[in-house]
Amino acid sequence: MTADPIRFLAPRYRERPPSILGCAIDAAYTAGYDDLINFSIGDPDLTTDPRITEAAMADALAGHTHYTAALGDPELLEAIVDAQREDYGVHLDTGELMVAASACHAMALACMAVLDPDRPDERDEVIVPEPYFNCYDGQIEQAGGRPVHLPTREEDGFQLLPAELEAAITPRTRAIILNTPTNPSGVCWGRQAQTAIARIAKRHDLLVLADDIYTAFSYAEPFTPFMTLPGMAERTVTIRSFSKNFAMTGWRIGYAMGPAPIIDAMAGINENIVYSAPAPSQRAALAALRLRHDLIPPIRDLYHSRLTAAYQEICQTPHMHTLEPGGTIYLWVNIAETGMTSAQVMDAMLSQAHVLAIPGPAFGASGEGYLRFAATLDEGSIHEAFVRIRRMEIFGG
């Protein structure tokens, strides 16, 4: 008897819809355009600073090629504790901290630690403001939870409205995901909105999963860790990454901070996955932290300049508009005036202008009518891209 491999799959994986983000990125490779200008993926075009790489290589040659402690290399843990105290006034114990093989890994572990998969008919819910980073749904669902999408709107500056958040809470709500500055909208959630979210979280006894990936790229206002709001340290798990702030995406290194019982559970779960993050990557992260005051400002300024350049180009392009950049490395561009869907506009831009961006529904259903542009290209490429786009009939050409 010939076995059908499909039947060995868990039912939830047998009929998975294709990833909109993955399909868009695949289009870059299948199109075969030598002159493609690719705004699709949020991977900085910068190479990791040589000082980081050289320090990691030296440490690897010196013997840092073994398992580290489950929570992380002790030197790195202490460096993170010191950096949080110096930069944000946050006082942590090393038991409230764990290093992970990327921020995505840390978020998945956090979801597994706090969501209960043993009640399939009454799954724990996590409120996810839209538009949102596309991995959240899978991370929540793989942990046995259910994402509850809460759309935000352009007319509100894509800020989460407290009354709508309160209305979305049910007896099954376990947590809220907070991502600011926000991928893909680039919006920084204001202090007033964050304070209101904190009050709601305390009133309903909810956990906040704070996805703090773009701490260096908060342009509209200084970055404030959510855990520093009154009463939130004990009900916030903070996820951080070295990927964007230090141009270290390929090193796959991040960390989580939060109440010790949750961190301990995350480490226990991780023992059955990878046990500890790669030692050479942890040493690279240690070097990055030690150099952060030299490395981060020029990266931050470069991306602010690129975002500003792209924003100015969009303002000159018919049937496109966007909010002034507030943070991250992205622009969330409204193309509804074209009368076409986001996917149709993406396809037209790719085939006619050889420019690729991500269609908005990759970041939630309310993203229809938008494209996400990642400012991971130099300003000359940004200008050339919009010169080509403005030649298209749907954009005034």
C-alpha positions in Angstrom: 0.0 0.0 0.0 1.4 3.4 -1.0 1.3 5.9 1.8 -0.1 9.4 1.3 2.3 11.7 3.1 -0.5 14.3 3.6 -2.3 12.0 6.0 0.7 12.1 8.3 0.4 15.9 8.7 -1.5 17.3 11.6 -4.9 18.5 10.3 -4.2 22.1 10.9 -1.3 22.0 8.4 -3.0 20.0 5.6 -4.7 23.0 3.9 -2.6 26.0 4.8 -3.2 29.0 2.5 0.0 30.3 0.9 1.8 33.1 2.6 1.1 36.4 0.9 4.5 37.7 2.1 6.3 34.6 0.9 4.6 34.7 -2.5 5.6 38.3 -2.9 9.2 37.7 -2.0 9.3 34.6 -4.3 8.1 36.9 -7.1 11.5 38.7 -6.9 13.3 35.6 -7.7 11.0 34.2 -10.4 10.6 37.5 -12.3 14.2 37.4 -13.5 14.7 41.2 -13.8 18.4 42.2 -13.6 17.3 45.7 -12.7 14.8 44.8 -10.0 14.5 47.4 -7.2 13.4 45.3 -4.2 11.6 47.0 -1.3 10.0 43.8 -0.1 11.9 42.3 2.7 13.0 44.1 5.9 16.6 43.0 5.8 19.0 45.9 6.1 21.4 46.2 3.1 24.2 47.0 5.5 26.7 44.3 6.4 27.4 43.8 10.1 30.1 46.1 11.3 33.5 44.4 11.0 34.2 45.0 14.7 31.3 42.8 15.7 32.3 40.0 13.3 36.0 40.2 14.2 35.1 40.0 17.9 32.9 37.0 17.4 35.5 35.3 15.3 38.2 35.9 17.9 35.9 34.5 20.7 35.1 31.5 18.6 38.8 30.8 18.0 39.3 31.2 21.8 36.8 28.4 22.5 33.3 30.0 22.5 31.9 27.2 20.3 30.1 25.2 23.0 26.7 25.2 24.6 26.1 28.2 26.8 23.9 28.2 29.9 20.2 27.8 29.0 19.4 31.4 29.7 22.5 32.6 27.7 26.1 33.4 27.9 26.7 35.0 31.4 28.7 37.9 30.0 26.0 38.7 27.5 23.3 38.5 30.2 25.2 40.9 32.4 25.8 43.2 29.4 22.1 43.3 28.6 21.3 44.0 32.3 23.8 46.9 32.3 22.5 48.3 29.0 18.9 48.3 30.2 19.9 50.1 33.4 22.0 52.7 31.5 19.7 53.3 28.6 16.3 53.0 30.1 16.6 52.9 33.9 15.3 49.3 33.9 16.7 47.2 36.7 16.7 43.5 35.9 17.9 40.3 37.5 19.6 37.9 35.2 16.8 35.4 36.0 14.4 37.8 34.3 16.2 37.5 31.0 16.9 34.9 28.4 18.8 35.0 25.1 17.1 33.4 22.1 17.9 32.4 18.5 16.1 35.5 17.2 13.2 37.7 18.4 10.8 35.4 16.5 12.1 32.5 18.5 11.6 34.5 21.7 8.1 35.5 20.8 7.2 31.9 20.0 8.6 30.7 23.3 6.7 33.4 25.1 3.4 32.3 23.5 4.0 28.7 24.3 4.8 29.6 27.9 1.6 31.6 28.5 -1.1 30.1 26.3 -3.0 27.0 27.3 -3.3 24.5 24.4 -5.4 22.0 26.5 -8.7 23.7 25.9 -9.2 23.5 22.2 -12.9 24.6 22.4 -12.0 27.6 24.6 -8.6 28.7 23.2 -6.7 31.5 24.9 -7.0 34.7 22.9 -4.3 37.2 22.1 -5.3 40.6 20.8 -3.2 41.6 17.8 -3.6 45.2 16.5 -3.7 45.4 12.6 -1.7 45.9 10.5 0.7 43.5 12.2 4.0 41.6 11.7 2.9 38.5 9.8 4.5 35.9 12.1 2.3 36.7 15.1 -0.6 34.5 13.9 1.5 31.4 13.5 3.3 32.0 16.8 0.0 32.2 18.6 -1.7 29.4 16.8 1.2 27.0 17.2 1.1 27.6 20.9 -2.6 26.6 20.9 -4.0 30.2 21.1 -6.2 32.2 18.9 -5.2 35.6 17.4 -7.9 38.3 17.6 -7.2 41.0 15.1 -8.1 44.5 16.0 -7.8 46.9 13.0 -6.4 50.4 13.4 -7.2 53.1 10.8 -5.2 55.7 8.9 -7.6 58.5 10.1 -6.6 57.7 13.7 -2.9 57.6 12.8 -3.0 53.8 13.1 -3.1 54.3 16.9 -4.9 51.7 18.9 -8.1 53.2 20.4 -8.6 52.2 24.1 -12.4 51.9 23.7 -12.0 49.4 20.8 -9.3 47.5 22.7 -11.6 47.2 25.7 -14.5 46.0 23.5 -12.3 43.2 22.0 -11.5 41.7 25.4 -13.4 38.5 26.3 -13.1 36.1 29.3 -10.6 34.1 27.1 -8.3 37.0 26.4 -4.9 36.3 27.8 -2.5 38.8 26.3 -2.1 41.8 24.0 0.7 42.2 21.5 2.2 45.7 21.5 4.7 46.6 18.7 6.0 50.1 18.6 7.5 51.5 16.4 5.2 49.3 14.3 6.0 47.0 11.4 4.5 47.6 8.8 2.9 51.0 9.5 6.0 52.7 10.8 3.8 54.4 13.5 5.1 55.1 17.0 2.3 54.6 19.5 2.1 57.7 21.7 2.6 57.7 25.5 -1.1 58.5 26.0 -2.1 55.4 24.1 0.4 53.2 25.8 -0.7 54.4 29.2 -4.3 53.7 28.4 -3.3 50.2 27.2 -1.5 49.7 30.5 -4.6 50.7 32.5 -6.7 48.2 30.5 -4.2 45.4 30.9 -4.2 45.9 34.7 -8.0 46.2 34.9 -8.5 42.9 33.0 -5.4 41.2 34.4 -3.8 40.7 31.0 -0.2 40.1 29.9 1.4 42.4 27.3 3.9 40.9 24.8 6.0 43.9 23.8 7.7 43.4 20.5 10.5 46.0 20.8 12.4 45.3 17.6 12.9 48.8 16.3 14.0 50.6 19.5 16.7 52.5 17.5 14.3 53.7 14.9 11.8 55.7 16.9 11.9 59.1 15.2 8.6 60.7 16.2 9.4 60.5 19.9 12.0 58.9 22.2 11.5 55.1 22.6 10.0 54.2 26.0 9.9 50.5 27.0 6.4 49.4 27.9 7.7 47.6 31.0 8.6 51.0 32.5 5.0 52.2 32.7 3.6 52.0 36.3 2.6 48.5 37.3 3.6 46.9 34.0 7.0 45.3 34.9 5.2 42.3 36.4 2.8 41.8 33.4 5.1 42.5 30.4 7.3 40.2 28.4 9.6 42.3 26.3 11.1 40.9 23.1 14.2 42.5 21.6 16.5 41.8 18.7 19.9 42.6 17.4 18.8 42.2 13.8 17.7 45.7 12.8 19.5 47.9 15.4 22.9 46.4 14.5 22.3 45.1 10.9 22.7 41.5 12.3 19.7 39.7 10.7 21.7 36.6 9.7 23.2 36.1 13.2 19.7 35.1 14.5 20.0 36.5 18.0 17.6 38.2 20.3 16.4 38.1 23.9 13.3 38.3 26.1 12.9 40.1 29.4 10.0 39.5 31.8 8.8 38.0 35.1 11.1 35.2 36.2 8.5 32.4 36.2 7.6 33.1 32.6 11.3 33.3 31.6 12.0 30.1 33.4 9.1 28.4 31.6 10.4 29.7 28.2 13.9 28.3 29.0 12.3 24.9 29.9 10.4 24.8 26.6 13.5 25.8 24.7 15.5 22.9 26.2 13.4 20.7 23.9 14.0 22.9 20.8 17.6 24.3 20.6 18.5 24.5 24.3 20.6 27.7 23.9 21.3 30.2 21.2 24.5 29.8 19.1 27.5 30.7 21.2 29.3 32.7 18.4 26.2 34.7 17.8 25.9 35.5 21.5 29.5 36.7 21.4 28.7 38.9 18.4 25.7 40.3 20.4 28.0 41.1 23.3 30.4 43.0 21.0 27.4 44.9 19.5 26.2 46.0 23.0 29.6 47.2 24.0 29.8 49.3 20.8 26.2 50.4 20.7 26.8 54.1 21.2 29.2 54.1 18.2 27.2 51.8 16.0 23.5 52.7 16.4 23.4 56.5 15.7 24.7 56.3 12.1 22.4 53.4 11.3 19.5 55.3 12.8 20.3 58.4 10.8 20.8 56.5 7.6 17.4 55.0 7.7 15.7 58.2 8.8 17.3 59.9 5.7 16.1 57.0 3.5 12.5 57.1 4.9 12.4 60.9 4.4 13.6 60.5 0.8 11.0 57.8 0.1 8.2 59.9 1.8 9.0 62.8 -0.4 8.9 60.7 -3.5 5.5 59.2 -2.5 4.2 62.8 -1.9 5.0 63.5 -5.6 3.4 60.4 -6.9 -0.3 60.5 -8.0 -2.6 58.0 -6.4 -0.2 57.3 -3.5 0.0 58.8 0.0 1.4 57.8 3.4 1.8 59.2 6.8 5.0 61.1 7.6 7.5 58.5 8.8 7.4 58.0 12.6 9.7 55.0 13.1 10.9 51.6 11.9 12.4 51.2 8.4 9.1 50.9 6.5 6.5 53.1 4.8 2.9 52.0 4.7 1.6 53.4 1.4 -2.1 53.9 0.6 -2.7 53.0 -3.1 -6.5 52.8 -2.9 -7.0 55.6 -5.4 -5.7 53.3 -8.1 -9.0 51.4 -7.9 -7.0 48.2 -7.9 -6.3 45.6 -5.1 -3.0 45.6 -3.4 -1.9 42.4 -5.1 -2.9 43.9 -8.5 -0.8 47.0 -7.9 2.1 44.9 -6.7 2.0 42.8 -9.9 1.7 45.9 -12.1 4.7 47.6 -10.4 6.7 44.4 -10.7 6.0 43.8 -14.4 5.9 47.4 -15.6 8.5 49.2 -13.3 10.5 46.3 -12.1 9.8 47.5 -8.5 8.7 45.1 -5.8 6.8 46.0 -2.6 4.6 43.8 -0.3 0.8 43.9 -0.6 -0.9 45.1 2.5 -3.1 42.0 3.2 0.2 40.2 4.2 -0.2 42.2 7.4 -3.9 41.6 8.0 -7.1 41.9 6.1 -7.4 45.6 6.9 -4.2 46.1 4.9 -6.1 45.9 1.6 -5.4 49.1 -0.3 -1.8 49.4 1.0 1.7 48.4 0.1 4.7 48.2 2.5 7.9 49.6 1.2 11.1 48.7 3.2 13.7 51.5 3.0 16.5 49.0 2.7 18.0 50.5 -0.4 20.2 53.6 -1.0 18.6 56.9 -1.8 19.6 56.7 -5.5 17.7 53.4 -5.8 14.7 54.9 -4.0 14.6 57.9 -6.5 15.0 55.6 -9.5 12.2 53.4 -8.3 9.7 56.2 -8.1 10.8 57.6 -11.4 9.8 54.3 -12.9 6.6 54.1 -10.9 5.5 57.6 -12.0 5.8 56.4 -15.6 3.0 53.8 -15.0 -0.4 54.8 -16.2 -2.0 54.0 -12.8 0.4 56.5 -11.1 -0.1 59.3 -13.6 2.3 58.3 -16.4 
